[in-house]
Amino acid sequence: MQQLEQGETDVTVYGDLSFQAEPLSLAFQVEEPHITLFAAQQGKYFRAEVKNTAGFNFNHILTGNFLWGSGKVGNYSYDAILNGPFYGKTDSTKATRLDPSVVEVSSVGKFKALKYSPVEYTTHIRVGLYGSGTYRLMRASIG
């Protein structure tokens, strides 16, 4: 995460987590803000991804945009994308405005193996959007 703090805009981190056997990949991509037609608000793009790279691969992406200015989060949009050809996929994604300066976007994905195994994976991604024009990955997991 030091790469993000140092201003890098395209970062991927790989590693094993002590509570699961599958490798986990996290990817972040940041785009420069752009000025919008709305008074004193700027736009920011966010993207977070959880990826299973063991066996039959799948991934869960949470992406979106938000307007910010004067310490407040304005309008926002988001979308969850689930990929994996050997799985049935469903998601539940929502945003909650905690106060005028903070919006939390959370997404839960479910991947159920189609034929050969009664395995089901659940992924979680939670991102905080801030009126300062920043966002933070709060949770990314596969269970």
VEXBA-213240 format. One record per residue: residue number from 1; residue in one letter; x, y, z of N, C-alpha, C in turn; chain. Coordinates in nm, 2 decimals, decimal comma, m for minus. Layout:
N
PT / num / residuo / nX / nY / nZ / caX / caY / caZ / cX / cY / cZ / cadena
PT / NUM / A / X / Y / Z / X / Y / Z / X / Y / Z / A
...
! end
This chain:
143
PT / num / residuo / nX / nY / nZ / caX / caY / caZ / cX / cY / cZ / cadena
PT / 1 / M / 0,08 / m0,12 / 0,00 / 0,00 / 0,00 / 0,00 / 0,09 / 0,13 / 0,00 / A
PT / 2 / Q / 0,21 / 0,11 / 0,03 / 0,30 / 0,23 / 0,02 / 0,31 / 0,29 / m0,12 / A
PT / 3 / Q / 0,29 / 0,20 / m0,22 / 0,29 / 0,25 / m0,36 / 0,18 / 0,35 / m0,38 / A
PT / 4 / L / 0,06 / 0,32 / m0,33 / m0,05 / 0,42 / m0,34 / m0,02 / 0,55 / m0,27 / A
PT / 5 / E / 0,04 / 0,54 / m0,15 / 0,07 / 0,66 / m0,07 / 0,18 / 0,74 / m0,14 / A
PT / 6 / Q / 0,26 / 0,68 / m0,22 / 0,37 / 0,75 / m0,29 / 0,32 / 0,81 / m0,42 / A
PT / 7 / G / 0,19 / 0,79 / m0,45 / 0,13 / 0,85 / m0,57 / 0,13 / 0,76 / m0,69 / A
PT / 8 / E / 0,17 / 0,64 / m0,68 / 0,16 / 0,55 / m0,80 / 0,01 / 0,53 / m0,84 / A
PT / 9 / T / m0,02 / 0,52 / m0,97 / m0,16 / 0,51 / m1,01 / m0,20 / 0,38 / m1,06 / A
PT / 10 / D / m0,11 / 0,28 / m1,08 / m0,15 / 0,15 / m1,12 / m0,07 / 0,05 / m1,05 / A
PT / 11 / V / m0,14 / m0,01 / m0,94 / m0,07 / m0,10 / m0,85 / m0,14 / m0,23 / m0,84 / A
PT / 12 / T / m0,06 / m0,34 / m0,84 / m0,11 / m0,48 / m0,82 / m0,03 / m0,54 / m0,71 / A
PT / 13 / V / m0,09 / m0,60 / m0,61 / m0,02 / m0,67 / m0,50 / m0,07 / m0,81 / m0,50 / A
PT / 14 / Y / 0,03 / m0,90 / m0,49 / 0,00 / m1,05 / m0,48 / 0,05 / m1,10 / m0,35 / A
PT / 15 / G / m0,02 / m1,20 / m0,29 / 0,03 / m1,26 / m0,17 / m0,06 / m1,36 / m0,12 / A
PT / 16 / D / m0,01 / m1,44 / m0,02 / m0,09 / m1,54 / 0,04 / m0,15 / m1,49 / 0,17 / A
PT / 17 / L / m0,27 / m1,52 / 0,20 / m0,32 / m1,48 / 0,33 / m0,32 / m1,60 / 0,42 / A
PT / 18 / S / m0,30 / m1,59 / 0,55 / m0,28 / m1,70 / 0,64 / m0,40 / m1,78 / 0,66 / A
PT / 19 / F / m0,52 / m1,73 / 0,63 / m0,64 / m1,80 / 0,65 / m0,70 / m1,87 / 0,53 / A
PT / 20 / Q / m0,63 / m1,87 / 0,42 / m0,68 / m1,94 / 0,30 / m0,57 / m1,99 / 0,22 / A
PT / 21 / A / m0,60 / m2,10 / 0,15 / m0,49 / m2,16 / 0,07 / m0,47 / m2,10 / m0,07 / A
PT / 22 / E / m0,58 / m2,03 / m0,12 / m0,57 / m1,97 / m0,25 / m0,49 / m1,84 / m0,25 / A
PT / 23 / P / m0,41 / m1,81 / m0,35 / m0,35 / m1,68 / m0,36 / m0,45 / m1,57 / m0,38 / A
PT / 24 / L / m0,42 / m1,45 / m0,34 / m0,51 / m1,34 / m0,35 / m0,44 / m1,23 / m0,42 / A
PT / 25 / S / m0,50 / m1,16 / m0,52 / m0,45 / m1,05 / m0,59 / m0,54 / m0,93 / m0,57 / A
PT / 26 / L / m0,48 / m0,82 / m0,53 / m0,55 / m0,69 / m0,52 / m0,50 / m0,60 / m0,63 / A
PT / 27 / A / m0,58 / m0,53 / m0,70 / m0,54 / m0,43 / m0,80 / m0,61 / m0,30 / m0,78 / A
PT / 28 / F / m0,54 / m0,19 / m0,79 / m0,59 / m0,06 / m0,78 / m0,55 / 0,03 / m0,90 / A
PT / 29 / Q / m0,64 / 0,11 / m0,94 / m0,61 / 0,20 / m1,05 / m0,66 / 0,34 / m1,02 / A
PT / 30 / V / m0,59 / 0,44 / m1,03 / m0,63 / 0,58 / m1,00 / m0,62 / 0,66 / m1,13 / A
PT / 31 / E / m0,72 / 0,74 / m1,15 / m0,71 / 0,84 / m1,26 / m0,71 / 0,98 / m1,21 / A
PT / 32 / E / m0,65 / 1,07 / m1,27 / m0,65 / 1,21 / m1,23 / m0,79 / 1,27 / m1,23 / A
PT / 33 / P / m0,82 / 1,35 / m1,13 / m0,95 / 1,41 / m1,13 / m0,97 / 1,50 / m1,24 / A
PT / 34 / H / m1,10 / 1,52 / m1,28 / m1,13 / 1,62 / m1,39 / m1,23 / 1,72 / m1,34 / A
PT / 35 / I / m1,23 / 1,84 / m1,39 / m1,32 / 1,94 / m1,35 / m1,46 / 1,91 / m1,42 / A
PT / 36 / T / m1,57 / 1,92 / m1,35 / m1,70 / 1,90 / m1,41 / m1,77 / 2,03 / m1,42 / A
PT / 37 / L / m1,88 / 2,03 / m1,49 / m1,96 / 2,15 / m1,50 / m2,03 / 2,19 / m1,38 / A
PT / 38 / F / m2,04 / 2,11 / m1,28 / m2,10 / 2,14 / m1,15 / m2,01 / 2,24 / m1,07 / A
PT / 39 / A / m2,07 / 2,33 / m1,01 / m1,99 / 2,44 / m0,94 / m1,89 / 2,38 / m0,84 / A
PT / 40 / A / m1,77 / 2,40 / m0,86 / m1,66 / 2,37 / m0,76 / m1,66 / 2,22 / m0,72 / A
PT / 41 / Q / m1,70 / 2,14 / m0,81 / m1,69 / 1,99 / m0,78 / m1,59 / 1,93 / m0,89 / A
PT / 42 / Q / m1,52 / 1,83 / m0,84 / m1,43 / 1,76 / m0,93 / m1,47 / 1,61 / m0,93 / A
PT / 43 / G / m1,43 / 1,54 / m1,03 / m1,47 / 1,40 / m1,04 / m1,35 / 1,31 / m1,01 / A
PT / 44 / K / m1,38 / 1,19 / m0,96 / m1,27 / 1,09 / m0,93 / m1,32 / 0,96 / m0,96 / A
PT / 45 / Y / m1,24 / 0,88 / m1,02 / m1,27 / 0,74 / m1,06 / m1,20 / 0,65 / m0,95 / A
PT / 46 / F / m1,28 / 0,54 / m0,92 / m1,22 / 0,44 / m0,83 / m1,24 / 0,30 / m0,88 / A
PT / 47 / R / m1,15 / 0,21 / m0,84 / m1,16 / 0,07 / m0,89 / m1,08 / m0,02 / m0,79 / A
PT / 48 / A / m1,15 / m0,13 / m0,74 / m1,08 / m0,23 / m0,66 / m1,12 / m0,36 / m0,71 / A
PT / 49 / E / m1,03 / m0,46 / m0,69 / m1,05 / m0,59 / m0,75 / m0,99 / m0,70 / m0,66 / A
PT / 50 / V / m1,07 / m0,81 / m0,65 / m1,02 / m0,93 / m0,58 / m1,02 / m1,04 / m0,68 / A
PT / 51 / K / m0,92 / m1,12 / m0,68 / m0,90 / m1,22 / m0,79 / m0,85 / m1,35 / m0,73 / A
PT / 52 / N / m0,92 / m1,46 / m0,77 / m0,87 / m1,59 / m0,73 / m0,79 / m1,65 / m0,85 / A
PT / 53 / T / m0,67 / m1,68 / m0,82 / m0,58 / m1,73 / m0,93 / m0,54 / m1,88 / m0,92 / A
PT / 54 / A / m0,61 / m1,95 / m0,83 / m0,58 / m2,09 / m0,81 / m0,69 / m2,17 / m0,88 / A
PT / 55 / G / m0,66 / m2,27 / m0,96 / m0,76 / m2,35 / m1,02 / m0,84 / m2,27 / m1,13 / A
PT / 56 / F / m0,97 / m2,28 / m1,12 / m1,05 / m2,20 / m1,21 / m1,07 / m2,06 / m1,17 / A
PT / 57 / N / m1,01 / m1,97 / m1,24 / m1,00 / m1,83 / m1,20 / m1,13 / m1,76 / m1,19 / A
PT / 58 / F / m1,15 / m1,66 / m1,10 / m1,26 / m1,57 / m1,11 / m1,21 / m1,44 / m1,05 / A
PT / 59 / N / m1,29 / m1,33 / m1,07 / m1,25 / m1,21 / m1,01 / m1,38 / m1,12 / m0,99 / A
PT / 60 / H / m1,37 / m1,03 / m0,90 / m1,48 / m0,94 / m0,85 / m1,42 / m0,80 / m0,86 / A
PT / 61 / I / m1,48 / m0,71 / m0,94 / m1,43 / m0,58 / m0,95 / m1,54 / m0,48 / m0,90 / A
PT / 62 / L / m1,50 / m0,38 / m0,82 / m1,59 / m0,28 / m0,78 / m1,54 / m0,15 / m0,84 / A
PT / 63 / T / m1,61 / m0,08 / m0,92 / m1,56 / 0,04 / m0,99 / m1,67 / 0,15 / m0,99 / A
PT / 64 / G / m1,63 / 0,27 / m1,00 / m1,72 / 0,38 / m1,01 / m1,66 / 0,52 / m1,01 / A
PT / 65 / N / m1,74 / 0,62 / m1,00 / m1,70 / 0,76 / m1,00 / m1,77 / 0,83 / m0,89 / A
PT / 66 / F / m1,71 / 0,94 / m0,85 / m1,78 / 1,03 / m0,75 / m1,74 / 1,17 / m0,77 / A
PT / 67 / L / m1,83 / 1,26 / m0,74 / m1,80 / 1,41 / m0,74 / m1,76 / 1,45 / m0,60 / A
PT / 68 / W / m1,67 / 1,54 / m0,59 / m1,63 / 1,59 / m0,45 / m1,60 / 1,74 / m0,46 / A
PT / 69 / G / m1,61 / 1,81 / m0,35 / m1,58 / 1,95 / m0,35 / m1,62 / 2,01 / m0,22 / A
PT / 70 / S / m1,56 / 2,11 / m0,17 / m1,59 / 2,17 / m0,04 / m1,60 / 2,07 / 0,07 / A
PT / 71 / G / m1,52 / 1,97 / 0,07 / m1,52 / 1,87 / 0,18 / m1,63 / 1,77 / 0,18 / A
PT / 72 / K / m1,71 / 1,77 / 0,07 / m1,83 / 1,69 / 0,06 / m1,82 / 1,59 / m0,06 / A
PT / 73 / V / m1,89 / 1,48 / m0,05 / m1,91 / 1,39 / m0,16 / m2,04 / 1,42 / m0,22 / A
PT / 74 / G / m2,04 / 1,45 / m0,35 / m2,16 / 1,48 / m0,43 / m2,22 / 1,35 / m0,48 / A
PT / 75 / N / m2,26 / 1,36 / m0,61 / m2,32 / 1,24 / m0,67 / m2,22 / 1,14 / m0,69 / A
PT / 76 / Y / m2,26 / 1,01 / m0,70 / m2,17 / 0,90 / m0,72 / m2,24 / 0,79 / m0,79 / A
PT / 77 / S / m2,16 / 0,71 / m0,86 / m2,21 / 0,59 / m0,93 / m2,11 / 0,47 / m0,91 / A
PT / 78 / Y / m2,16 / 0,35 / m0,92 / m2,08 / 0,24 / m0,89 / m2,13 / 0,12 / m0,97 / A
PT / 79 / D / m2,05 / 0,02 / m0,99 / m2,09 / m0,11 / m1,05 / m2,00 / m0,22 / m1,01 / A
PT / 80 / A / m2,06 / m0,34 / m0,99 / m1,98 / m0,46 / m0,96 / m1,98 / m0,54 / m1,08 / A
PT / 81 / I / m1,86 / m0,60 / m1,11 / m1,84 / m0,68 / m1,23 / m1,78 / m0,82 / m1,18 / A
PT / 82 / L / m1,85 / m0,93 / m1,20 / m1,80 / m1,06 / m1,16 / m1,77 / m1,14 / m1,29 / A
PT / 83 / N / m1,65 / m1,20 / m1,29 / m1,61 / m1,28 / m1,40 / m1,56 / m1,41 / m1,36 / A
PT / 84 / G / m1,59 / m1,52 / m1,44 / m1,54 / m1,65 / m1,41 / m1,63 / m1,75 / m1,49 / A
PT / 85 / P / m1,58 / m1,81 / m1,59 / m1,67 / m1,89 / m1,68 / m1,72 / m2,02 / m1,62 / A
PT / 86 / F / m1,65 / m2,07 / m1,51 / m1,70 / m2,20 / m1,46 / m1,78 / m2,18 / m1,33 / A
PT / 87 / Y / m1,83 / m2,06 / m1,31 / m1,91 / m2,03 / m1,19 / m2,04 / m1,96 / m1,22 / A
PT / 88 / G / m2,14 / m1,99 / m1,14 / m2,26 / m1,91 / m1,14 / m2,23 / m1,79 / m1,05 / A
PT / 89 / K / m2,27 / m1,67 / m1,09 / m2,23 / m1,55 / m1,02 / m2,35 / m1,46 / m0,98 / A
PT / 90 / T / m2,35 / m1,41 / m0,86 / m2,45 / m1,31 / m0,82 / m2,38 / m1,21 / m0,73 / A
PT / 91 / D / m2,43 / m1,09 / m0,73 / m2,37 / m0,99 / m0,64 / m2,48 / m0,91 / m0,57 / A
PT / 92 / S / m2,44 / m0,85 / m0,46 / m2,53 / m0,75 / m0,39 / m2,43 / m0,63 / m0,36 / A
PT / 93 / T / m2,47 / m0,52 / m0,42 / m2,38 / m0,40 / m0,41 / m2,47 / m0,28 / m0,37 / A
PT / 94 / K / m2,42 / m0,20 / m0,27 / m2,49 / m0,09 / m0,23 / m2,40 / 0,02 / m0,18 / A
PT / 95 / A / m2,45 / 0,14 / m0,17 / m2,37 / 0,26 / m0,12 / m2,45 / 0,32 / 0,00 / A
PT / 96 / T / m2,38 / 0,36 / 0,10 / m2,44 / 0,42 / 0,22 / m2,37 / 0,55 / 0,25 / A
PT / 97 / R / m2,44 / 0,66 / 0,25 / m2,39 / 0,79 / 0,29 / m2,38 / 0,80 / 0,44 / A
PT / 98 / L / m2,26 / 0,80 / 0,49 / m2,24 / 0,80 / 0,64 / m2,26 / 0,94 / 0,69 / A
PT / 99 / D / m2,21 / 1,04 / 0,62 / m2,23 / 1,18 / 0,65 / m2,20 / 1,26 / 0,52 / A
PT / 100 / P / m2,22 / 1,39 / 0,51 / m2,19 / 1,46 / 0,38 / m2,05 / 1,44 / 0,32 / A
PT / 101 / S / m1,96 / 1,40 / 0,40 / m1,82 / 1,39 / 0,35 / m1,78 / 1,25 / 0,33 / A
PT / 102 / V / m1,86 / 1,15 / 0,36 / m1,82 / 1,01 / 0,35 / m1,93 / 0,92 / 0,29 / A
PT / 103 / V / m1,90 / 0,84 / 0,19 / m1,99 / 0,74 / 0,13 / m1,91 / 0,61 / 0,13 / A
PT / 104 / E / m1,98 / 0,51 / 0,18 / m1,92 / 0,37 / 0,18 / m1,99 / 0,29 / 0,08 / A
PT / 105 / V / m1,91 / 0,23 / m0,02 / m1,97 / 0,14 / m0,12 / m1,92 / 0,00 / m0,09 / A
PT / 106 / S / m2,02 / m0,09 / m0,08 / m1,98 / m0,23 / m0,04 / m2,04 / m0,32 / m0,14 / A
PT / 107 / S / m1,97 / m0,43 / m0,17 / m2,02 / m0,53 / m0,27 / m1,98 / m0,67 / m0,22 / A
PT / 108 / V / m2,08 / m0,76 / m0,23 / m2,06 / m0,90 / m0,19 / m2,09 / m0,98 / m0,32 / A
PT / 109 / G / m1,99 / m1,06 / m0,36 / m2,01 / m1,15 / m0,48 / m2,01 / m1,29 / m0,43 / A
PT / 110 / K / m2,09 / m1,37 / m0,50 / m2,10 / m1,51 / m0,48 / m2,07 / m1,59 / m0,61 / A
PT / 111 / F / m1,97 / m1,68 / m0,59 / m1,93 / m1,76 / m0,71 / m1,96 / m1,91 / m0,67 / A
PT / 112 / K / m2,05 / m1,97 / m0,74 / m2,08 / m2,11 / m0,72 / m2,03 / m2,20 / m0,84 / A
PT / 113 / A / m1,95 / m2,30 / m0,81 / m1,90 / m2,39 / m0,91 / m2,02 / m2,45 / m0,98 / A
PT / 114 / L / m2,01 / m2,46 / m1,11 / m2,13 / m2,50 / m1,19 / m2,15 / m2,66 / m1,19 / A
PT / 115 / K / m2,04 / m2,73 / m1,21 / m2,06 / m2,88 / m1,23 / m1,99 / m2,97 / m1,13 / A
PT / 116 / Y / m1,86 / m2,95 / m1,12 / m1,77 / m3,05 / m1,07 / m1,75 / m3,05 / m0,92 / A
PT / 117 / S / m1,80 / m2,94 / m0,85 / m1,77 / m2,93 / m0,71 / m1,88 / m2,85 / m0,64 / A
PT / 118 / P / m1,92 / m2,89 / m0,52 / m2,02 / m2,81 / m0,45 / m1,96 / m2,69 / m0,38 / A
PT / 119 / V / m1,86 / m2,63 / m0,44 / m1,78 / m2,52 / m0,38 / m1,85 / m2,39 / m0,41 / A
PT / 120 / E / m1,86 / m2,30 / m0,31 / m1,90 / m2,16 / m0,33 / m1,81 / m2,07 / m0,26 / A
PT / 121 / Y / m1,77 / m1,97 / m0,33 / m1,68 / m1,86 / m0,27 / m1,76 / m1,73 / m0,26 / A
PT / 122 / T / m1,73 / m1,66 / m0,15 / m1,79 / m1,53 / m0,13 / m1,68 / m1,43 / m0,13 / A
PT / 123 / T / m1,70 / m1,32 / m0,20 / m1,60 / m1,21 / m0,20 / m1,66 / m1,09 / m0,14 / A
PT / 124 / H / m1,58 / m1,01 / m0,08 / m1,62 / m0,88 / m0,02 / m1,53 / m0,77 / m0,06 / A
PT / 125 / I / m1,58 / m0,66 / m0,11 / m1,50 / m0,54 / m0,13 / m1,58 / m0,42 / m0,07 / A
PT / 126 / R / m1,51 / m0,34 / 0,00 / m1,57 / m0,22 / 0,06 / m1,47 / m0,10 / 0,04 / A
PT / 127 / V / m1,52 / 0,01 / m0,02 / m1,44 / 0,12 / m0,05 / m1,51 / 0,25 / 0,02 / A
PT / 128 / G / m1,43 / 0,33 / 0,08 / m1,48 / 0,46 / 0,13 / m1,44 / 0,57 / 0,04 / A
PT / 129 / L / m1,54 / 0,65 / 0,01 / m1,53 / 0,77 / m0,08 / m1,53 / 0,89 / 0,01 / A
PT / 130 / Y / m1,44 / 0,99 / 0,00 / m1,42 / 1,10 / 0,09 / m1,43 / 1,23 / 0,02 / A
PT / 131 / G / m1,49 / 1,33 / 0,09 / m1,50 / 1,47 / 0,04 / m1,37 / 1,54 / 0,01 / A
PT / 132 / S / m1,26 / 1,48 / 0,05 / m1,13 / 1,53 / 0,02 / m1,09 / 1,49 / m0,13 / A
PT / 133 / G / m1,17 / 1,41 / m0,19 / m1,13 / 1,36 / m0,33 / m1,05 / 1,23 / m0,33 / A
PT / 134 / T / m1,04 / 1,17 / m0,21 / m0,97 / 1,04 / m0,20 / m1,06 / 0,93 / m0,18 / A
PT / 135 / Y / m1,01 / 0,81 / m0,20 / m1,09 / 0,69 / m0,16 / m1,00 / 0,59 / m0,10 / A
PT / 136 / R / m1,05 / 0,50 / m0,02 / m0,97 / 0,40 / 0,05 / m1,04 / 0,26 / 0,05 / A
PT / 137 / L / m0,96 / 0,17 / 0,02 / m1,00 / 0,03 / 0,02 / m1,01 / m0,01 / 0,17 / A
PT / 138 / M / m1,13 / m0,05 / 0,21 / m1,15 / m0,08 / 0,35 / m1,15 / m0,23 / 0,38 / A
PT / 139 / R / m1,19 / m0,31 / 0,27 / m1,20 / m0,45 / 0,28 / m1,19 / m0,51 / 0,15 / A
PT / 140 / A / m1,11 / m0,62 / 0,13 / m1,11 / m0,70 / 0,01 / m1,08 / m0,84 / 0,06 / A
PT / 141 / S / m1,17 / m0,94 / 0,03 / m1,15 / m1,07 / 0,08 / m1,22 / m1,17 / 0,00 / A
PT / 142 / I / m1,17 / m1,30 / 0,01 / m1,23 / m1,42 / m0,05 / m1,25 / m1,52 / 0,06 / A
PT / 143 / G / m1,37 / m1,57 / 0,07 / m1,39 / m1,67 / 0,18 / m1,47 / m1,78 / 0,13 / A
! end
